[in-house]
Amino acid sequence: MKLKITELDLPHHWLPVVSSPEENSIRFHIEFDGSSFSKSCELIDISDEAIIFGPMT
């Protein structure tokens, strides 16, 4: 919600889910490719909040 890097390359990113249905949390695969999005993700702290939109299936 509070971006560490403010100039994002794209407004939305598709992130593959890597957690299993048995887990109590959701984990995503983020490729650290040098983009401003991945740089911002690298700087996330455990207490930071994020808004996630996605299809509900």
Buried (B, 14 or more C-beta within 10 A) or exposed (E): EEEEBEEBEEEEBEBEEEEEEEEEEEEBEBEEEEBBBBBBBEEEEEEEEEEEEEEEE
